[in-house]
Amino acid sequence: MADMKSKNSALAHIFTDKTWFTPSNLLTLSRVALAPVIVWLLYYAYWHAAFIVFVVAALTDMLDGQLARYFNEQTHLGTLLDPLADKIFLLSSFLALSYFHVPFFHVPGWLLTILIGREIAMLIGSVFLIRKDQVAMVKPLWWGKVSTCMQIIFICWLFICYFAGWNPYFLHHIGLVLVAACAVMSLGQYALKVVRLYS
């Protein structure tokens, strides 16, 4: 019974928001909407268009939080939507780049395993925190922001390499390691925060 009350209390935070249709929330939702567009463009090999849409989606990630602070319209819904939008946007992009097997866009299976495993673990942790009425803890920590930024930079770099006809083998593998390392560090920081909270 106590768990049910806590869960209801956590979800009730969303309904205390004055409105859900804030500029920042709409930007966050646009990032989710653009994810399948990027996959579709990559499927049909519209690389330049895919890159433009990817950059636009990445810009929404930088602007939504700033808009929320500027207009003083931070919402509990936005706190939950922002990291979820990042996961959908970036994972779908990585999966598409891995599936289509373009040499310049090579994304190995081991990196996908790390990224997907991280997101599953963090999703489970987020559900646990929401059930414990700790909605504020769901928002990204410092390493989470670094990981998101590194993934965006890496994908942009892959596009640029393709357009320029580059195939820098050594730098490519360094980029893969950095993306994986940041993902692992962000998961570790998140797990440590949860453990400290309930220890």
PAPA-215723 format. One record per residue: residue number from 1; residue in three letters; x negated, y, z of N, C-alpha, C in turn. Coordinates in pm, whole numbers, plus 50000, padded with zeros to 5 digits. Each point is the difference from the previous one (the first is absolute). Layout:
BEGIN
R_NUM_ALA_X_Y_Z_X_Y_Z_X_Y_Z
...
//
This chain:
BEGIN
R_1_MET_49917_49880_50000_50083_50120_50000_49914_50125_50000
R_2_ALA_49890_49999_50079_49910_50115_50007_49935_50027_49865
R_3_ASP_49958_49890_49932_49938_50016_49868_50098_50061_49901
R_4_MET_50125_49957_50006_50100_50052_49909_50023_50149_50023
R_5_LYS_50002_50042_50127_50018_50142_50032_49882_50081_49949
R_6_SER_49878_49944_50018_49880_50070_49954_50001_50015_49849
R_7_LYS_50041_49894_49931_50006_50003_49854_50099_50105_49954
R_8_ASN_50119_50002_50067_50101_50097_49963_49953_50142_50026
R_9_SER_49926_50018_50110_49948_50132_50033_49900_50047_49896
R_10_ALA_49911_49910_49957_49899_50035_49900_50065_50038_49868
R_11_LEU_50095_49920_49954_50067_50029_49874_50087_50124_50011
R_12_ALA_50049_50028_50122_50085_50117_50019_49924_50129_49977
R_13_HIS_49866_49998_50014_49920_50120_49976_50026_50055_49859
R_14_ILE_50018_49908_49904_50022_50041_49862_50126_50085_49988
R_15_PHE_50102_49964_50078_50128_50068_49989_50004_50132_50078
R_16_THR_49891_50031_50069_49992_50131_50066_49945_50107_49905
R_17_ASP_49948_49958_49885_49952_50097_49902_50116_50087_49951
R_18_LYS_49973_50128_49983_50105_50091_49952_50043_49964_49859
R_19_THR_49904_49964_49918_50031_49957_49865_49891_49905_49951
R_20_TRP_50037_49908_49914_49902_49910_49941_49945_50056_49869
R_21_PHE_50075_50090_49939_49963_50049_49867_49914_50126_50010
R_22_THR_49884_49983_50060_49903_50109_50008_49908_49992_49878
R_23_PRO_49934_50110_49963_49907_49995_49887_49893_49893_50017
R_24_SER_49949_49984_50122_49894_49901_50023_50052_49858_49982
R_25_ASN_50120_49971_50050_50057_49866_49984_50029_49968_49854
R_26_LEU_50046_50101_49925_50026_49979_49859_49871_49973_49923
R_27_LEU_49892_50068_50039_49870_49973_49938_49955_49857_50031
R_28_THR_50020_49959_50125_49961_49865_50040_50078_49896_49919
R_29_LEU_50130_50023_49985_50083_49906_49922_49961_50000_49852
R_30_SER_49955_50116_49950_49957_50005_49860_49879_49911_49978
R_31_ARG_49915_49985_50103_49882_49913_49989_50044_49854_49984
R_32_VAL_50105_49963_50071_50054_49864_49987_50058_49982_49860
R_33_ALA_50072_50101_49950_50063_49992_49869_49897_49992_49887
R_34_LEU_49883_50064_50021_49897_50001_49896_49921_49869_49993
R_35_ALA_50003_49922_50107_49923_49875_50002_50038_49906_49885
R_36_PRO_50128_49969_49978_50032_49912_49886_49971_50064_49865
R_37_VAL_50002_50133_49994_49967_50070_49875_49853_49974_49965
R_38_ILE_49913_50006_50100_49858_49974_49977_49979_49857_49951
R_39_VAL_50068_49905_50064_49988_49859_49959_50048_49982_49856
R_40_TRP_50112_50061_49966_50055_49990_49865_49904_50057_49896
R_41_LEU_49942_50116_50032_49907_50064_49906_49874_49916_49981
R_42_LEU_49951_49939_50107_49884_49914_49990_50031_49873_49920
R_43_TYR_50120_49949_50019_50041_49879_49928_49997_50023_49849
R_44_TYR_50042_50118_49958_50002_50031_49857_49875_50076_49955
R_45_ALA_49898_50002_50086_49869_50056_49967_50003_50150_49968
R_46_TYR_50091_50071_50065_50000_50146_49987_49909_50056_50110
R_47_TRP_49869_49983_49980_49905_50029_50108_49999_50148_50040
R_48_HIS_50002_50090_49902_49996_50142_50033_50125_50043_50077
R_49_ALA_50115_49954_49954_50124_50033_50069_50002_49939_50141
R_50_ALA_49950_49877_50011_49995_49935_50132_49911_50078_50096
R_51_PHE_49889_50050_49948_49908_50078_50084_50066_50129_50046
R_52_ILE_50069_50069_49910_50067_50125_50036_50106_49976_50108
R_53_VAL_50080_49897_49982_50104_49968_50098_49938_49960_50133
R_54_PHE_49890_49925_49995_49931_49960_50123_49950_50122_50076
R_55_VAL_49940_50095_49928_49949_50121_50065_50114_50081_50061
R_56_VAL_50111_50010_49929_50117_50072_50053_50049_49934_50128
R_57_ALA_50008_49867_49998_50044_49927_50119_49903_50020_50115
R_58_ALA_49870_50000_49971_49899_50021_50104_50012_50141_50059
R_59_LEU_50032_50098_49915_50016_50137_50049_50119_50012_50095
R_60_THR_50105_49923_49975_50114_50004_50092_49961_49951_50138
R_61_ASP_49902_49909_50006_49952_49949_50128_49930_50110_50079
R_62_MET_49933_50091_49931_49932_50110_50067_50095_50113_50036
R_63_LEU_50104_50016_49919_50087_50116_50017_50116_49978_50097
R_64_ASP_50048_49876_50012_50121_49980_50081_49978_50038_50147
R_65_GLY_49886_49959_50056_49972_50036_50139_49981_50150_50019
R_66_GLN_49931_50063_49905_49977_50143_50009_50132_50077_49990
R_67_LEU_50090_49956_49913_50130_50065_49988_50080_49986_50129
R_68_ALA_49996_49880_50058_50074_49978_50125_49951_50093_50110
R_69_ARG_49868_50019_50007_49945_50090_50103_50028_50146_49968
R_70_TYR_49992_50035_49872_50021_50139_49960_50144_50045_50030
R_71_PHE_50096_49913_49967_50140_50033_50023_50048_49956_50138
R_72_ASN_49909_49943_50078_50034_49948_50133_50119_49904_49992
R_73_GLU_49989_49905_49906_50108_49906_49976_49951_49855_50013
R_74_GLN_49910_49977_50096_49958_49862_50023_50120_49918_50049
R_75_THR_50019_49883_49939_50113_49915_50037_49950_49862_50038
R_76_HIS_50079_49932_50081_49965_49862_50037_50008_49909_49877
R_77_LEU_50096_50029_49911_50010_49922_49878_49875_50017_49915
R_78_GLY_49951_50123_49990_49878_50026_49924_49880_49928_50058
R_79_THR_49995_49992_50133_49890_49929_50066_49996_49853_49960
R_80_LEU_50118_49941_49981_50007_49860_49961_49982_49983_49849
R_81_LEU_50054_50095_49923_49997_49988_49854_49861_50019_49942
R_82_ASP_49923_50095_50055_49871_50036_49940_49905_49881_49987
R_83_PRO_49971_49927_50110_49910_49885_49984_50060_49889_49914
R_84_LEU_50133_49985_50003_50065_49899_49917_49985_50036_49852
R_85_ALA_50016_50128_49968_49983_50045_49861_49858_49977_49952
R_86_ASP_49902_50026_50088_49860_49975_49964_49977_49854_49966
R_87_LYS_50056_49912_50082_49981_49856_49978_50058_49958_49865
R_88_ILE_50122_50045_49970_50066_49962_49874_49921_50057_49882
R_89_PHE_49963_50127_50008_49931_50068_49891_49864_49939_49971
R_90_LEU_49919_49980_50103_49863_49951_49979_49995_49850_49972
R_91_LEU_50077_49921_50074_49996_49855_49976_50051_49965_49861
R_92_SER_50106_50067_49955_50051_49972_49866_49898_50038_49894
R_93_SER_49926_50108_50024_49896_50042_49905_49886_49899_49996
R_94_PHE_49955_49955_50117_49892_49900_50005_50044_49868_49939
R_95_LEU_50122_49959_50028_50050_49875_49944_50008_50007_49848
R_96_ALA_50047_50114_49949_50010_50016_49855_49862_49998_49935
R_97_LEU_49904_50070_50061_49865_50005_49944_49934_49862_50004
R_98_SER_50031_49924_50103_49943_49865_50010_50066_49905_49900
R_99_TYR_50128_50012_49982_50074_49907_49914_49965_50016_49853
R_100_PHE_49977_50122_49955_49982_50022_49858_49858_49969_49951
R_101_HIS_49907_49975_50091_49867_49949_49966_49925_50083_49895
R_102_VAL_50010_50129_50008_49920_50086_49914_49861_50009_50061
R_103_PRO_49893_49974_49924_49865_49997_50057_49964_50122_50084
R_104_PHE_50035_50119_49952_49967_50122_50074_50085_50015_50125
R_105_PHE_50110_49926_50005_50095_50014_50110_49997_49878_50092
R_106_HIS_49891_49928_49999_49994_49874_50074_50018_50021_50150
R_107_VAL_50103_49937_50054_50025_50000_50145_50006_49854_50043
R_108_PRO_49899_49953_50074_49992_49857_50036_50107_49958_50099
R_109_GLY_50026_49870_50000_50102_49945_50089_49967_50018_50147
R_110_TRP_49871_49994_50035_49965_50012_50142_50034_50138_50055
R_111_LEU_49990_50103_49915_50038_50134_50048_50151_50009_50018
R_112_LEU_50074_49943_49907_50145_49998_50014_50042_49927_50127
R_113_THR_49931_49890_50030_50032_49923_50121_49980_50085_50124
R_114_ILE_49891_50075_50005_49973_50087_50114_50105_50110_50012
R_115_LEU_50031_50064_49887_50096_50111_50002_50140_49953_50036
R_116_ILE_50043_49890_49941_50134_49948_50029_50006_49949_50144
R_117_GLY_49895_49930_50044_49996_49951_50138_50006_50113_50100
R_118_ARG_49928_50109_49970_50002_50118_50088_50141_50058_50010
R_119_GLU_50065_50012_49885_50133_50061_49999_50101_49911_50073
R_120_ILE_49990_49870_49983_50091_49910_50070_49980_50010_50150
R_121_ALA_49873_50001_50044_49970_50011_50142_50050_50132_50057
R_122_MET_49981_50109_49925_50043_50130_50049_50152_50013_49997
R_123_LEU_50064_49933_49905_50146_50001_49996_50057_49929_50121
R_124_ILE_49941_49885_50034_50043_49926_50119_49979_50086_50125
R_125_GLY_49883_50066_50006_49971_50087_50113_50098_50115_50009
R_126_SER_50038_50056_49885_50094_50112_49998_50137_49958_50052
R_127_VAL_50044_49881_49957_50128_49948_50049_49996_49983_50151
R_128_PHE_49887_49949_50049_49984_49981_50145_50007_50134_50072
R_129_LEU_49932_50102_49947_49999_50131_50064_50138_50064_49999
R_130_ILE_50073_49984_49889_50135_50055_49992_50091_49933_50103
R_131_ARG_49984_49869_50014_50080_49927_50099_49968_50045_50141
R_132_LYS_49875_50044_50022_49958_50047_50132_50019_50151_50016
R_133_ASP_50074_50061_49907_50031_50143_50006_49874_50086_49991
R_134_GLN_49906_49958_49916_49876_50076_49979_49990_50041_49853
R_135_VAL_50102_50071_49952_50005_50038_49859_49882_50088_49962
R_136_ALA_49957_50088_50090_49890_50092_49970_49871_49926_49969
R_137_MET_49985_49878_50053_49878_49923_49978_49993_49941_49859
R_138_VAL_50111_50004_49926_50003_49941_49867_49922_50084_49900
R_139_LYS_49991_50130_50024_49934_50087_49902_49852_49966_49992
R_140_PRO_49938_50026_49883_49861_49959_49976_49901_50063_50097
R_141_LEU_49900_49922_50038_49889_50051_50081_49890_50048_49905
R_142_TRP_49889_50047_50058_49894_50060_49920_49945_49904_49896
R_143_TRP_49968_49877_50041_49945_49904_49905_50103_49961_49895
R_144_GLY_50128_50004_50037_50105_49972_49903_50002_50104_49890
R_145_LYS_49981_50127_50037_49996_50107_49901_49876_49986_49911
R_146_VAL_49887_49963_50062_49878_49980_49922_50019_49885_49901
R_147_SER_50063_49893_50045_50023_49884_49914_50088_50037_49881
R_148_THR_50108_50073_50027_50089_50044_49893_49926_50088_49901
R_149_CYS_49922_50094_50051_49923_50091_49914_49899_49922_49916
R_150_MET_49932_49901_50060_49901_49921_49929_50066_49918_49887
R_151_GLN_50117_49946_50026_50069_49922_49898_50041_50088_49882
R_152_ILE_50048_50121_50030_50039_50093_49893_49878_50039_49917
R_153_ILE_49890_50033_50067_49877_50039_49930_49950_49886_49912
R_154_PHE_50004_49878_50053_49950_49885_49926_50081_49976_49873
R_155_ILE_50133_50007_50012_50084_49977_49882_49979_50112_49898
R_156_CYS_49989_50124_50046_49972_50111_49907_49866_49978_49930
R_157_TRP_49902_49950_50074_49868_49974_49943_50007_49890_49892
R_158_LEU_50083_49898_50025_50017_49895_49900_50059_50056_49870
R_159_PHE_50098_50087_50015_50058_50063_49881_49894_50081_49924
R_160_ILE_49923_50079_50074_49898_50085_49938_49896_49916_49928
R_161_CYS_49959_49889_50064_49905_49909_49935_50056_49946_49869
R_162_TYR_50127_49967_50001_50064_49948_49879_50002_50106_49890
R_163_PHE_50039_50121_50035_50008_50106_49900_49862_50035_49944
R_164_ALA_49899_49996_50085_49865_50037_49956_49924_49884_49938
R_165_GLY_50056_49878_50008_49932_49884_49946_49884_49953_50086
R_166_TRP_50006_50031_50129_49895_49957_50092_50035_49865_50059
R_167_ASN_49895_49924_50036_50020_49875_50073_49887_49985_50102
R_168_PRO_49998_50089_50102_49892_49999_50099_50017_49884_50099
R_169_TYR_49939_49888_49970_50019_49877_50078_49967_50021_50147
R_170_PHE_49885_50059_50029_49955_50015_50138_50094_50094_50079
R_171_LEU_50031_50115_49942_50087_50096_50067_50141_49943_50019
R_172_HIS_50041_49920_49904_50133_49938_50010_50008_49911_50124
R_173_HIS_49897_49921_50022_50001_49910_50116_49984_50077_50131
R_174_ILE_49925_50108_49999_49993_50085_50119_50137_50057_50033
R_175_GLY_50071_50043_49896_50135_50053_50020_50094_49895_50059
R_176_LEU_49992_49877_49950_50082_49892_50053_49973_49977_50148
R_177_VAL_49872_49999_50036_49961_49977_50140_50049_50114_50089
R_178_LEU_49988_50124_49953_50044_50115_50078_50151_49997_50023
R_179_VAL_50077_49967_49896_50145_49991_50014_50036_49892_50102
R_180_ALA_49935_49884_49989_50028_49890_50093_49960_50037_50142
R_181_ALA_49883_50062_50017_49951_50035_50132_50092_50101_50068
R_182_CYS_50044_50100_49926_50091_50101_50057_50133_49936_50040
R_183_ALA_50048_49907_49919_50125_49932_50032_49987_49920_50129
R_184_VAL_49888_49929_50015_49977_49920_50121_49984_50091_50122
R_185_MET_49927_50110_49985_49980_50094_50111_50132_50062_50044
R_186_SER_50085_50033_49903_50128_50061_50035_50089_49902_50075
R_187_LEU_49997_49873_49957_50077_49898_50071_49946_49980_50141
R_188_GLY_49867_50001_50014_49940_49985_50131_50036_50114_50093
R_189_GLN_49997_50124_49949_50036_50115_50084_50146_49993_50042
R_190_TYR_50085_49960_49908_50143_49988_50028_50024_49893_50107
R_191_ALA_49934_49884_49984_50017_49891_50096_49948_50040_50138
R_192_LEU_49886_50070_50005_49943_50044_50127_50093_50098_50071
R_193_LYS_50063_50087_49922_50094_50097_50058_50119_49929_50062
R_194_VAL_50051_49899_49931_50114_49924_50051_49963_49923_50126
R_195_VAL_49881_49938_49998_49955_49923_50116_49983_50092_50122
R_196_ARG_49940_50116_49980_49980_50094_50110_50134_50051_50054
R_197_LEU_50096_50016_49911_50130_50050_50041_50071_49904_50094
R_198_TYR_49981_49868_49974_50074_49900_50077_49912_49917_50093
R_199_SER_49874_50046_50020_49913_49926_50093_50016_50055_50142
//
